[in-house]
Amino acid sequence: MRSYRQNCPIALGLDVLGDRWTLLILRELVGGPRRYGDIRAELPGIATNLLAERLREMTDAGLVTRTELPPPVARTVLELSAAGWRDVVPILSAVARFGLRDWDTAAPGAVSPSSGFLAGVLLAFDPEAARDLHLNVAVDVDGRRFEFAVTAAGLAPSDGPAAVTVTGRAADLIAVRTASSATKAARALRAVTFTGPADEVEQVKRAFRLSPATAVA
């Protein structure tokens, strides 16, 4: 692994996260286990040996875990560790907010399950609103499921069945955040459904600003 060889928090962080493709690989692991082939398919242009190298580096850094699923599945999956959720997801969120300045949602490939989840749900997470919350959440976006836990300490890997499930199209979830008016955001939000106990659904809506009064950033 290349190093800046500087005893500075930014340099030390970039030693782990600063290489090309690293943050995009971590992006693909937000929301639950992924097979190597799933990650590779979402990152056209990355060489397979480079992907393997980056995953190995992040596993060594304690940010990614590798699990061997038993038969009949019998496959290897990769996912963010608890440390990855705690330390990396806020970095991904900050970089994504910066990138929103130049994001053209009308461009080809802009609207995807991943972008719908990240822009529509994850970027709006409010730790203060979730300080008394501890439950598992699933977000179904255009056929892909993202799973995680909300705890008093922040977001974490899912540790059981989802108590609340949010279902929506990527286009609607993105529109909730990027609409030019509160009226348009509310219209997009009406297409998003919530399943689970009413009180827990309301808690999730508050934690991720998924109510008409708080939707538009």
PyMOL commands that place a pseudoatom at each C-alpha (Angstrom):
pseudoatom trace, name=CA, resn=MET, resi=1, chain=A, elem=C, hetatm=0, pos=[0.000, 0.000, 0.000]
pseudoatom trace, name=CA, resn=ARG, resi=2, chain=A, elem=C, hetatm=0, pos=[1.316, 3.421, -0.929]
pseudoatom trace, name=CA, resn=SER, resi=3, chain=A, elem=C, hetatm=0, pos=[1.726, 5.951, 1.863]
pseudoatom trace, name=CA, resn=TYR, resi=4, chain=A, elem=C, hetatm=0, pos=[2.123, 9.698, 2.106]
pseudoatom trace, name=CA, resn=ARG, resi=5, chain=A, elem=C, hetatm=0, pos=[4.505, 9.051, 5.016]
pseudoatom trace, name=CA, resn=GLN, resi=6, chain=A, elem=C, hetatm=0, pos=[3.177, 12.007, 6.965]
pseudoatom trace, name=CA, resn=ASN, resi=7, chain=A, elem=C, hetatm=0, pos=[2.085, 11.857, 10.583]
pseudoatom trace, name=CA, resn=CYS, resi=8, chain=A, elem=C, hetatm=0, pos=[-1.064, 13.885, 9.928]
pseudoatom trace, name=CA, resn=PRO, resi=9, chain=A, elem=C, hetatm=0, pos=[-4.673, 12.699, 10.381]
pseudoatom trace, name=CA, resn=ILE, resi=10, chain=A, elem=C, hetatm=0, pos=[-5.612, 13.620, 6.796]
pseudoatom trace, name=CA, resn=ALA, resi=11, chain=A, elem=C, hetatm=0, pos=[-2.568, 11.893, 5.322]
pseudoatom trace, name=CA, resn=LEU, resi=12, chain=A, elem=C, hetatm=0, pos=[-3.103, 8.816, 7.494]
pseudoatom trace, name=CA, resn=GLY, resi=13, chain=A, elem=C, hetatm=0, pos=[-6.742, 8.645, 6.427]
pseudoatom trace, name=CA, resn=LEU, resi=14, chain=A, elem=C, hetatm=0, pos=[-5.788, 8.984, 2.760]
pseudoatom trace, name=CA, resn=ASP, resi=15, chain=A, elem=C, hetatm=0, pos=[-3.248, 6.185, 3.180]
pseudoatom trace, name=CA, resn=VAL, resi=16, chain=A, elem=C, hetatm=0, pos=[-6.251, 3.892, 3.656]
pseudoatom trace, name=CA, resn=LEU, resi=17, chain=A, elem=C, hetatm=0, pos=[-8.996, 5.578, 1.627]
pseudoatom trace, name=CA, resn=GLY, resi=18, chain=A, elem=C, hetatm=0, pos=[-7.226, 7.769, -0.903]
pseudoatom trace, name=CA, resn=ASP, resi=19, chain=A, elem=C, hetatm=0, pos=[-6.442, 5.307, -3.680]
pseudoatom trace, name=CA, resn=ARG, resi=20, chain=A, elem=C, hetatm=0, pos=[-8.511, 5.305, -6.870]
pseudoatom trace, name=CA, resn=TRP, resi=21, chain=A, elem=C, hetatm=0, pos=[-11.689, 3.179, -6.701]
pseudoatom trace, name=CA, resn=THR, resi=22, chain=A, elem=C, hetatm=0, pos=[-11.532, 2.674, -2.919]
pseudoatom trace, name=CA, resn=LEU, resi=23, chain=A, elem=C, hetatm=0, pos=[-14.465, 4.913, -1.980]
pseudoatom trace, name=CA, resn=LEU, resi=24, chain=A, elem=C, hetatm=0, pos=[-16.556, 3.597, -4.867]
pseudoatom trace, name=CA, resn=ILE, resi=25, chain=A, elem=C, hetatm=0, pos=[-15.954, 0.022, -3.721]
pseudoatom trace, name=CA, resn=LEU, resi=26, chain=A, elem=C, hetatm=0, pos=[-17.021, 1.006, -0.222]
pseudoatom trace, name=CA, resn=ARG, resi=27, chain=A, elem=C, hetatm=0, pos=[-20.100, 2.687, -1.713]
pseudoatom trace, name=CA, resn=GLU, resi=28, chain=A, elem=C, hetatm=0, pos=[-21.137, -0.650, -3.177]
pseudoatom trace, name=CA, resn=LEU, resi=29, chain=A, elem=C, hetatm=0, pos=[-20.904, -2.291, 0.253]
pseudoatom trace, name=CA, resn=VAL, resi=30, chain=A, elem=C, hetatm=0, pos=[-23.197, 0.207, 1.978]
pseudoatom trace, name=CA, resn=GLY, resi=31, chain=A, elem=C, hetatm=0, pos=[-26.474, -1.500, 2.655]
pseudoatom trace, name=CA, resn=GLY, resi=32, chain=A, elem=C, hetatm=0, pos=[-25.570, -5.145, 3.066]
pseudoatom trace, name=CA, resn=PRO, resi=33, chain=A, elem=C, hetatm=0, pos=[-23.487, -8.060, 1.802]
pseudoatom trace, name=CA, resn=ARG, resi=34, chain=A, elem=C, hetatm=0, pos=[-22.390, -8.153, -1.839]
pseudoatom trace, name=CA, resn=ARG, resi=35, chain=A, elem=C, hetatm=0, pos=[-20.744, -10.813, -3.937]
pseudoatom trace, name=CA, resn=TYR, resi=36, chain=A, elem=C, hetatm=0, pos=[-17.464, -10.017, -5.653]
pseudoatom trace, name=CA, resn=GLY, resi=37, chain=A, elem=C, hetatm=0, pos=[-19.218, -10.231, -9.022]
pseudoatom trace, name=CA, resn=ASP, resi=38, chain=A, elem=C, hetatm=0, pos=[-21.914, -7.776, -7.885]
pseudoatom trace, name=CA, resn=ILE, resi=39, chain=A, elem=C, hetatm=0, pos=[-19.269, -5.195, -6.989]
pseudoatom trace, name=CA, resn=ARG, resi=40, chain=A, elem=C, hetatm=0, pos=[-17.351, -5.783, -10.202]
pseudoatom trace, name=CA, resn=ALA, resi=41, chain=A, elem=C, hetatm=0, pos=[-20.512, -5.303, -12.292]
pseudoatom trace, name=CA, resn=GLU, resi=42, chain=A, elem=C, hetatm=0, pos=[-21.156, -1.862, -10.759]
pseudoatom trace, name=CA, resn=LEU, resi=43, chain=A, elem=C, hetatm=0, pos=[-17.597, -0.632, -11.389]
pseudoatom trace, name=CA, resn=PRO, resi=44, chain=A, elem=C, hetatm=0, pos=[-16.960, -0.890, -15.137]
pseudoatom trace, name=CA, resn=GLY, resi=45, chain=A, elem=C, hetatm=0, pos=[-13.352, -0.103, -15.874]
pseudoatom trace, name=CA, resn=ILE, resi=46, chain=A, elem=C, hetatm=0, pos=[-11.767, -1.559, -12.748]
pseudoatom trace, name=CA, resn=ALA, resi=47, chain=A, elem=C, hetatm=0, pos=[-9.368, -4.442, -13.345]
pseudoatom trace, name=CA, resn=THR, resi=48, chain=A, elem=C, hetatm=0, pos=[-10.333, -7.592, -11.471]
pseudoatom trace, name=CA, resn=ASN, resi=49, chain=A, elem=C, hetatm=0, pos=[-6.901, -7.884, -9.836]
pseudoatom trace, name=CA, resn=LEU, resi=50, chain=A, elem=C, hetatm=0, pos=[-7.115, -4.256, -8.649]
pseudoatom trace, name=CA, resn=LEU, resi=51, chain=A, elem=C, hetatm=0, pos=[-10.558, -4.862, -7.139]
pseudoatom trace, name=CA, resn=ALA, resi=52, chain=A, elem=C, hetatm=0, pos=[-9.226, -7.913, -5.305]
pseudoatom trace, name=CA, resn=GLU, resi=53, chain=A, elem=C, hetatm=0, pos=[-6.259, -5.880, -4.060]
pseudoatom trace, name=CA, resn=ARG, resi=54, chain=A, elem=C, hetatm=0, pos=[-8.427, -3.008, -2.812]
pseudoatom trace, name=CA, resn=LEU, resi=55, chain=A, elem=C, hetatm=0, pos=[-10.792, -5.408, -1.022]
pseudoatom trace, name=CA, resn=ARG, resi=56, chain=A, elem=C, hetatm=0, pos=[-7.846, -7.131, 0.613]
pseudoatom trace, name=CA, resn=GLU, resi=57, chain=A, elem=C, hetatm=0, pos=[-6.441, -3.790, 1.804]
pseudoatom trace, name=CA, resn=MET, resi=58, chain=A, elem=C, hetatm=0, pos=[-9.781, -2.737, 3.277]
pseudoatom trace, name=CA, resn=THR, resi=59, chain=A, elem=C, hetatm=0, pos=[-10.236, -6.116, 4.932]
pseudoatom trace, name=CA, resn=ASP, resi=60, chain=A, elem=C, hetatm=0, pos=[-6.779, -5.754, 6.492]
pseudoatom trace, name=CA, resn=ALA, resi=61, chain=A, elem=C, hetatm=0, pos=[-7.782, -2.262, 7.678]
pseudoatom trace, name=CA, resn=GLY, resi=62, chain=A, elem=C, hetatm=0, pos=[-10.844, -3.710, 9.426]
pseudoatom trace, name=CA, resn=LEU, resi=63, chain=A, elem=C, hetatm=0, pos=[-13.361, -1.874, 7.236]
pseudoatom trace, name=CA, resn=VAL, resi=64, chain=A, elem=C, hetatm=0, pos=[-14.647, -4.873, 5.277]
pseudoatom trace, name=CA, resn=THR, resi=65, chain=A, elem=C, hetatm=0, pos=[-15.523, -8.384, 6.410]
pseudoatom trace, name=CA, resn=ARG, resi=66, chain=A, elem=C, hetatm=0, pos=[-15.611, -11.523, 4.289]
pseudoatom trace, name=CA, resn=THR, resi=67, chain=A, elem=C, hetatm=0, pos=[-18.142, -14.256, 5.073]
pseudoatom trace, name=CA, resn=GLU, resi=68, chain=A, elem=C, hetatm=0, pos=[-18.464, -17.748, 3.611]
pseudoatom trace, name=CA, resn=LEU, resi=69, chain=A, elem=C, hetatm=0, pos=[-22.142, -18.634, 3.349]
pseudoatom trace, name=CA, resn=PRO, resi=70, chain=A, elem=C, hetatm=0, pos=[-23.016, -22.307, 3.957]
pseudoatom trace, name=CA, resn=PRO, resi=71, chain=A, elem=C, hetatm=0, pos=[-24.571, -24.673, 1.376]
pseudoatom trace, name=CA, resn=PRO, resi=72, chain=A, elem=C, hetatm=0, pos=[-26.768, -24.627, -0.600]
pseudoatom trace, name=CA, resn=VAL, resi=73, chain=A, elem=C, hetatm=0, pos=[-25.706, -21.022, -1.255]
pseudoatom trace, name=CA, resn=ALA, resi=74, chain=A, elem=C, hetatm=0, pos=[-21.984, -21.717, -0.707]
pseudoatom trace, name=CA, resn=ARG, resi=75, chain=A, elem=C, hetatm=0, pos=[-20.613, -18.366, -1.757]
pseudoatom trace, name=CA, resn=THR, resi=76, chain=A, elem=C, hetatm=0, pos=[-18.398, -15.606, -0.400]
pseudoatom trace, name=CA, resn=VAL, resi=77, chain=A, elem=C, hetatm=0, pos=[-19.939, -12.241, 0.404]
pseudoatom trace, name=CA, resn=LEU, resi=78, chain=A, elem=C, hetatm=0, pos=[-18.312, -8.991, 1.455]
pseudoatom trace, name=CA, resn=GLU, resi=79, chain=A, elem=C, hetatm=0, pos=[-19.801, -6.287, 3.625]
pseudoatom trace, name=CA, resn=LEU, resi=80, chain=A, elem=C, hetatm=0, pos=[-18.908, -3.244, 5.667]
pseudoatom trace, name=CA, resn=SER, resi=81, chain=A, elem=C, hetatm=0, pos=[-17.788, -4.044, 9.191]
pseudoatom trace, name=CA, resn=ALA, resi=82, chain=A, elem=C, hetatm=0, pos=[-19.154, -2.170, 12.201]
pseudoatom trace, name=CA, resn=ALA, resi=83, chain=A, elem=C, hetatm=0, pos=[-16.048, 0.040, 12.001]
pseudoatom trace, name=CA, resn=GLY, resi=84, chain=A, elem=C, hetatm=0, pos=[-16.765, 0.630, 8.318]
pseudoatom trace, name=CA, resn=TRP, resi=85, chain=A, elem=C, hetatm=0, pos=[-20.306, 1.786, 9.061]
pseudoatom trace, name=CA, resn=ARG, resi=86, chain=A, elem=C, hetatm=0, pos=[-19.098, 3.981, 11.910]
pseudoatom trace, name=CA, resn=ASP, resi=87, chain=A, elem=C, hetatm=0, pos=[-16.057, 5.542, 10.249]
pseudoatom trace, name=CA, resn=VAL, resi=88, chain=A, elem=C, hetatm=0, pos=[-16.546, 5.290, 6.475]
pseudoatom trace, name=CA, resn=VAL, resi=89, chain=A, elem=C, hetatm=0, pos=[-20.239, 6.008, 5.900]
pseudoatom trace, name=CA, resn=PRO, resi=90, chain=A, elem=C, hetatm=0, pos=[-19.940, 9.596, 7.232]
pseudoatom trace, name=CA, resn=ILE, resi=91, chain=A, elem=C, hetatm=0, pos=[-17.016, 10.140, 4.834]
pseudoatom trace, name=CA, resn=LEU, resi=92, chain=A, elem=C, hetatm=0, pos=[-19.002, 8.780, 1.896]
pseudoatom trace, name=CA, resn=SER, resi=93, chain=A, elem=C, hetatm=0, pos=[-21.914, 11.016, 2.875]
pseudoatom trace, name=CA, resn=ALA, resi=94, chain=A, elem=C, hetatm=0, pos=[-19.693, 14.097, 3.043]
pseudoatom trace, name=CA, resn=VAL, resi=95, chain=A, elem=C, hetatm=0, pos=[-18.111, 13.375, -0.347]
pseudoatom trace, name=CA, resn=ALA, resi=96, chain=A, elem=C, hetatm=0, pos=[-21.553, 12.736, -1.863]
pseudoatom trace, name=CA, resn=ARG, resi=97, chain=A, elem=C, hetatm=0, pos=[-22.915, 16.030, -0.525]
pseudoatom trace, name=CA, resn=PHE, resi=98, chain=A, elem=C, hetatm=0, pos=[-19.972, 17.801, -2.132]
pseudoatom trace, name=CA, resn=GLY, resi=99, chain=A, elem=C, hetatm=0, pos=[-20.645, 15.970, -5.397]
pseudoatom trace, name=CA, resn=LEU, resi=100, chain=A, elem=C, hetatm=0, pos=[-24.306, 16.964, -5.412]
pseudoatom trace, name=CA, resn=ARG, resi=101, chain=A, elem=C, hetatm=0, pos=[-23.208, 20.366, -6.750]
pseudoatom trace, name=CA, resn=ASP, resi=102, chain=A, elem=C, hetatm=0, pos=[-22.397, 18.833, -10.133]
pseudoatom trace, name=CA, resn=TRP, resi=103, chain=A, elem=C, hetatm=0, pos=[-24.788, 15.881, -10.204]
pseudoatom trace, name=CA, resn=ASP, resi=104, chain=A, elem=C, hetatm=0, pos=[-26.896, 15.799, -13.349]
pseudoatom trace, name=CA, resn=THR, resi=105, chain=A, elem=C, hetatm=0, pos=[-29.778, 13.492, -12.476]
pseudoatom trace, name=CA, resn=ALA, resi=106, chain=A, elem=C, hetatm=0, pos=[-30.970, 13.555, -16.104]
pseudoatom trace, name=CA, resn=ALA, resi=107, chain=A, elem=C, hetatm=0, pos=[-27.708, 12.072, -17.416]
pseudoatom trace, name=CA, resn=PRO, resi=108, chain=A, elem=C, hetatm=0, pos=[-27.572, 8.376, -18.399]
pseudoatom trace, name=CA, resn=GLY, resi=109, chain=A, elem=C, hetatm=0, pos=[-26.840, 6.119, -15.453]
pseudoatom trace, name=CA, resn=ALA, resi=110, chain=A, elem=C, hetatm=0, pos=[-27.515, 8.763, -12.806]
pseudoatom trace, name=CA, resn=VAL, resi=111, chain=A, elem=C, hetatm=0, pos=[-30.682, 7.087, -11.543]
pseudoatom trace, name=CA, resn=SER, resi=112, chain=A, elem=C, hetatm=0, pos=[-29.903, 3.660, -10.090]
pseudoatom trace, name=CA, resn=PRO, resi=113, chain=A, elem=C, hetatm=0, pos=[-30.850, 1.655, -6.989]
pseudoatom trace, name=CA, resn=SER, resi=114, chain=A, elem=C, hetatm=0, pos=[-27.588, 2.733, -5.357]
pseudoatom trace, name=CA, resn=SER, resi=115, chain=A, elem=C, hetatm=0, pos=[-28.044, 6.446, -6.084]
pseudoatom trace, name=CA, resn=GLY, resi=116, chain=A, elem=C, hetatm=0, pos=[-31.676, 6.247, -5.003]
pseudoatom trace, name=CA, resn=PHE, resi=117, chain=A, elem=C, hetatm=0, pos=[-30.681, 4.756, -1.672]
pseudoatom trace, name=CA, resn=LEU, resi=118, chain=A, elem=C, hetatm=0, pos=[-27.719, 7.053, -1.074]
pseudoatom trace, name=CA, resn=ALA, resi=119, chain=A, elem=C, hetatm=0, pos=[-29.329, 10.323, -2.144]
pseudoatom trace, name=CA, resn=GLY, resi=120, chain=A, elem=C, hetatm=0, pos=[-32.866, 9.542, -1.064]
pseudoatom trace, name=CA, resn=VAL, resi=121, chain=A, elem=C, hetatm=0, pos=[-32.206, 7.914, 2.283]
pseudoatom trace, name=CA, resn=LEU, resi=122, chain=A, elem=C, hetatm=0, pos=[-28.644, 7.752, 3.582]
pseudoatom trace, name=CA, resn=LEU, resi=123, chain=A, elem=C, hetatm=0, pos=[-27.582, 11.354, 2.979]
pseudoatom trace, name=CA, resn=ALA, resi=124, chain=A, elem=C, hetatm=0, pos=[-30.553, 12.618, 4.976]
pseudoatom trace, name=CA, resn=PHE, resi=125, chain=A, elem=C, hetatm=0, pos=[-29.712, 10.654, 8.136]
pseudoatom trace, name=CA, resn=ASP, resi=126, chain=A, elem=C, hetatm=0, pos=[-30.060, 12.823, 11.241]
pseudoatom trace, name=CA, resn=PRO, resi=127, chain=A, elem=C, hetatm=0, pos=[-28.162, 11.289, 14.201]
pseudoatom trace, name=CA, resn=GLU, resi=128, chain=A, elem=C, hetatm=0, pos=[-29.883, 13.612, 16.646]
pseudoatom trace, name=CA, resn=ALA, resi=129, chain=A, elem=C, hetatm=0, pos=[-33.337, 12.460, 15.531]
pseudoatom trace, name=CA, resn=ALA, resi=130, chain=A, elem=C, hetatm=0, pos=[-32.184, 8.830, 15.843]
pseudoatom trace, name=CA, resn=ARG, resi=131, chain=A, elem=C, hetatm=0, pos=[-30.557, 9.087, 19.268]
pseudoatom trace, name=CA, resn=ASP, resi=132, chain=A, elem=C, hetatm=0, pos=[-33.252, 6.942, 20.958]
pseudoatom trace, name=CA, resn=LEU, resi=133, chain=A, elem=C, hetatm=0, pos=[-33.707, 4.557, 18.046]
pseudoatom trace, name=CA, resn=HIS, resi=134, chain=A, elem=C, hetatm=0, pos=[-32.479, 0.971, 17.800]
pseudoatom trace, name=CA, resn=LEU, resi=135, chain=A, elem=C, hetatm=0, pos=[-33.969, -1.088, 14.993]
pseudoatom trace, name=CA, resn=ASN, resi=136, chain=A, elem=C, hetatm=0, pos=[-33.189, -2.746, 11.684]
pseudoatom trace, name=CA, resn=VAL, resi=137, chain=A, elem=C, hetatm=0, pos=[-34.280, -1.052, 8.475]
pseudoatom trace, name=CA, resn=ALA, resi=138, chain=A, elem=C, hetatm=0, pos=[-34.591, -2.348, 4.907]
pseudoatom trace, name=CA, resn=VAL, resi=139, chain=A, elem=C, hetatm=0, pos=[-34.861, -0.120, 1.861]
pseudoatom trace, name=CA, resn=ASP, resi=140, chain=A, elem=C, hetatm=0, pos=[-36.113, -1.722, -1.366]
pseudoatom trace, name=CA, resn=VAL, resi=141, chain=A, elem=C, hetatm=0, pos=[-35.188, 0.300, -4.446]
pseudoatom trace, name=CA, resn=ASP, resi=142, chain=A, elem=C, hetatm=0, pos=[-36.043, -0.983, -7.916]
pseudoatom trace, name=CA, resn=GLY, resi=143, chain=A, elem=C, hetatm=0, pos=[-35.546, -4.603, -6.926]
pseudoatom trace, name=CA, resn=ARG, resi=144, chain=A, elem=C, hetatm=0, pos=[-32.410, -4.183, -4.812]
pseudoatom trace, name=CA, resn=ARG, resi=145, chain=A, elem=C, hetatm=0, pos=[-32.585, -4.413, -1.035]
pseudoatom trace, name=CA, resn=PHE, resi=146, chain=A, elem=C, hetatm=0, pos=[-30.375, -2.370, 1.292]
pseudoatom trace, name=CA, resn=GLU, resi=147, chain=A, elem=C, hetatm=0, pos=[-30.274, -3.366, 4.976]
pseudoatom trace, name=CA, resn=PHE, resi=148, chain=A, elem=C, hetatm=0, pos=[-28.728, -1.707, 8.011]
pseudoatom trace, name=CA, resn=ALA, resi=149, chain=A, elem=C, hetatm=0, pos=[-29.349, -0.945, 11.663]
pseudoatom trace, name=CA, resn=VAL, resi=150, chain=A, elem=C, hetatm=0, pos=[-29.997, 2.409, 13.306]
pseudoatom trace, name=CA, resn=THR, resi=151, chain=A, elem=C, hetatm=0, pos=[-28.561, 2.687, 16.803]
pseudoatom trace, name=CA, resn=ALA, resi=152, chain=A, elem=C, hetatm=0, pos=[-27.891, 5.398, 19.344]
pseudoatom trace, name=CA, resn=ALA, resi=153, chain=A, elem=C, hetatm=0, pos=[-24.283, 5.374, 18.135]
pseudoatom trace, name=CA, resn=GLY, resi=154, chain=A, elem=C, hetatm=0, pos=[-25.264, 5.801, 14.483]
pseudoatom trace, name=CA, resn=LEU, resi=155, chain=A, elem=C, hetatm=0, pos=[-25.658, 3.428, 11.554]
pseudoatom trace, name=CA, resn=ALA, resi=156, chain=A, elem=C, hetatm=0, pos=[-24.431, -0.151, 11.823]
pseudoatom trace, name=CA, resn=PRO, resi=157, chain=A, elem=C, hetatm=0, pos=[-24.676, -3.522, 10.058]
pseudoatom trace, name=CA, resn=SER, resi=158, chain=A, elem=C, hetatm=0, pos=[-28.110, -5.123, 10.220]
pseudoatom trace, name=CA, resn=ASP, resi=159, chain=A, elem=C, hetatm=0, pos=[-28.330, -7.710, 12.982]
pseudoatom trace, name=CA, resn=GLY, resi=160, chain=A, elem=C, hetatm=0, pos=[-31.767, -9.204, 12.320]
pseudoatom trace, name=CA, resn=PRO, resi=161, chain=A, elem=C, hetatm=0, pos=[-35.032, -8.918, 10.392]
pseudoatom trace, name=CA, resn=ALA, resi=162, chain=A, elem=C, hetatm=0, pos=[-36.105, -5.435, 9.377]
pseudoatom trace, name=CA, resn=ALA, resi=163, chain=A, elem=C, hetatm=0, pos=[-38.607, -3.749, 11.674]
pseudoatom trace, name=CA, resn=VAL, resi=164, chain=A, elem=C, hetatm=0, pos=[-39.356, -1.107, 9.040]
pseudoatom trace, name=CA, resn=THR, resi=165, chain=A, elem=C, hetatm=0, pos=[-39.174, -1.461, 5.269]
pseudoatom trace, name=CA, resn=VAL, resi=166, chain=A, elem=C, hetatm=0, pos=[-39.068, 1.525, 2.927]
pseudoatom trace, name=CA, resn=THR, resi=167, chain=A, elem=C, hetatm=0, pos=[-40.000, 0.799, -0.694]
pseudoatom trace, name=CA, resn=GLY, resi=168, chain=A, elem=C, hetatm=0, pos=[-39.674, 3.182, -3.604]
pseudoatom trace, name=CA, resn=ARG, resi=169, chain=A, elem=C, hetatm=0, pos=[-38.322, 3.814, -7.067]
pseudoatom trace, name=CA, resn=ALA, resi=170, chain=A, elem=C, hetatm=0, pos=[-34.893, 5.392, -7.338]
pseudoatom trace, name=CA, resn=ALA, resi=171, chain=A, elem=C, hetatm=0, pos=[-36.365, 8.245, -9.366]
pseudoatom trace, name=CA, resn=ASP, resi=172, chain=A, elem=C, hetatm=0, pos=[-38.878, 9.093, -6.636]
pseudoatom trace, name=CA, resn=LEU, resi=173, chain=A, elem=C, hetatm=0, pos=[-36.361, 8.882, -3.803]
pseudoatom trace, name=CA, resn=ILE, resi=174, chain=A, elem=C, hetatm=0, pos=[-33.971, 11.157, -5.671]
pseudoatom trace, name=CA, resn=ALA, resi=175, chain=A, elem=C, hetatm=0, pos=[-36.794, 13.585, -6.443]
pseudoatom trace, name=CA, resn=VAL, resi=176, chain=A, elem=C, hetatm=0, pos=[-37.634, 13.775, -2.739]
pseudoatom trace, name=CA, resn=ARG, resi=177, chain=A, elem=C, hetatm=0, pos=[-34.239, 15.473, -2.241]
pseudoatom trace, name=CA, resn=THR, resi=178, chain=A, elem=C, hetatm=0, pos=[-33.718, 17.317, -5.509]
pseudoatom trace, name=CA, resn=ALA, resi=179, chain=A, elem=C, hetatm=0, pos=[-37.198, 18.640, -6.276]
pseudoatom trace, name=CA, resn=SER, resi=180, chain=A, elem=C, hetatm=0, pos=[-37.392, 22.352, -6.942]
pseudoatom trace, name=CA, resn=SER, resi=181, chain=A, elem=C, hetatm=0, pos=[-40.205, 22.833, -4.443]
pseudoatom trace, name=CA, resn=ALA, resi=182, chain=A, elem=C, hetatm=0, pos=[-41.679, 21.276, -1.328]
pseudoatom trace, name=CA, resn=THR, resi=183, chain=A, elem=C, hetatm=0, pos=[-44.834, 20.478, -3.300]
pseudoatom trace, name=CA, resn=LYS, resi=184, chain=A, elem=C, hetatm=0, pos=[-42.908, 18.410, -5.853]
pseudoatom trace, name=CA, resn=ALA, resi=185, chain=A, elem=C, hetatm=0, pos=[-40.929, 16.685, -3.097]
pseudoatom trace, name=CA, resn=ALA, resi=186, chain=A, elem=C, hetatm=0, pos=[-44.152, 15.775, -1.301]
pseudoatom trace, name=CA, resn=ARG, resi=187, chain=A, elem=C, hetatm=0, pos=[-45.568, 14.367, -4.543]
pseudoatom trace, name=CA, resn=ALA, resi=188, chain=A, elem=C, hetatm=0, pos=[-42.514, 12.124, -4.963]
pseudoatom trace, name=CA, resn=LEU, resi=189, chain=A, elem=C, hetatm=0, pos=[-42.694, 11.083, -1.316]
pseudoatom trace, name=CA, resn=ARG, resi=190, chain=A, elem=C, hetatm=0, pos=[-46.277, 9.901, -1.728]
pseudoatom trace, name=CA, resn=ALA, resi=191, chain=A, elem=C, hetatm=0, pos=[-44.956, 7.191, -4.074]
pseudoatom trace, name=CA, resn=VAL, resi=192, chain=A, elem=C, hetatm=0, pos=[-42.693, 5.825, -1.308]
pseudoatom trace, name=CA, resn=THR, resi=193, chain=A, elem=C, hetatm=0, pos=[-44.268, 3.235, 0.993]
pseudoatom trace, name=CA, resn=PHE, resi=194, chain=A, elem=C, hetatm=0, pos=[-43.435, 2.312, 4.581]
pseudoatom trace, name=CA, resn=THR, resi=195, chain=A, elem=C, hetatm=0, pos=[-44.141, -1.040, 6.211]
pseudoatom trace, name=CA, resn=GLY, resi=196, chain=A, elem=C, hetatm=0, pos=[-43.888, -1.726, 9.935]
pseudoatom trace, name=CA, resn=PRO, resi=197, chain=A, elem=C, hetatm=0, pos=[-45.342, -0.668, 13.296]
pseudoatom trace, name=CA, resn=ALA, resi=198, chain=A, elem=C, hetatm=0, pos=[-46.700, 2.873, 13.058]
pseudoatom trace, name=CA, resn=ASP, resi=199, chain=A, elem=C, hetatm=0, pos=[-44.531, 4.307, 15.842]
pseudoatom trace, name=CA, resn=GLU, resi=200, chain=A, elem=C, hetatm=0, pos=[-41.340, 2.833, 14.399]
pseudoatom trace, name=CA, resn=VAL, resi=201, chain=A, elem=C, hetatm=0, pos=[-42.241, 4.008, 10.897]
pseudoatom trace, name=CA, resn=GLU, resi=202, chain=A, elem=C, hetatm=0, pos=[-42.599, 7.540, 12.253]
pseudoatom trace, name=CA, resn=GLN, resi=203, chain=A, elem=C, hetatm=0, pos=[-39.222, 7.261, 13.971]
pseudoatom trace, name=CA, resn=VAL, resi=204, chain=A, elem=C, hetatm=0, pos=[-37.574, 6.193, 10.716]
pseudoatom trace, name=CA, resn=LYS, resi=205, chain=A, elem=C, hetatm=0, pos=[-39.276, 9.029, 8.841]
pseudoatom trace, name=CA, resn=ARG, resi=206, chain=A, elem=C, hetatm=0, pos=[-37.869, 11.511, 11.353]
pseudoatom trace, name=CA, resn=ALA, resi=207, chain=A, elem=C, hetatm=0, pos=[-34.396, 9.965, 11.364]
pseudoatom trace, name=CA, resn=PHE, resi=208, chain=A, elem=C, hetatm=0, pos=[-34.121, 10.118, 7.559]
pseudoatom trace, name=CA, resn=ARG, resi=209, chain=A, elem=C, hetatm=0, pos=[-36.234, 13.224, 6.891]
pseudoatom trace, name=CA, resn=LEU, resi=210, chain=A, elem=C, hetatm=0, pos=[-38.819, 11.270, 4.952]
pseudoatom trace, name=CA, resn=SER, resi=211, chain=A, elem=C, hetatm=0, pos=[-41.838, 13.372, 5.826]
pseudoatom trace, name=CA, resn=PRO, resi=212, chain=A, elem=C, hetatm=0, pos=[-43.261, 16.199, 3.664]
pseudoatom trace, name=CA, resn=ALA, resi=213, chain=A, elem=C, hetatm=0, pos=[-42.162, 18.884, 6.099]
pseudoatom trace, name=CA, resn=THR, resi=214, chain=A, elem=C, hetatm=0, pos=[-38.506, 17.806, 6.116]
pseudoatom trace, name=CA, resn=ALA, resi=215, chain=A, elem=C, hetatm=0, pos=[-37.874, 16.054, 2.789]
pseudoatom trace, name=CA, resn=VAL, resi=216, chain=A, elem=C, hetatm=0, pos=[-36.139, 18.704, 0.675]
pseudoatom trace, name=CA, resn=ALA, resi=217, chain=A, elem=C, hetatm=0, pos=[-32.599, 19.397, 1.904]
for i in range(1, 217): cmd.bond("trace and resi %d" % i, "trace and resi %d" % (i + 1))
show_as sticks, trace
zoom trace
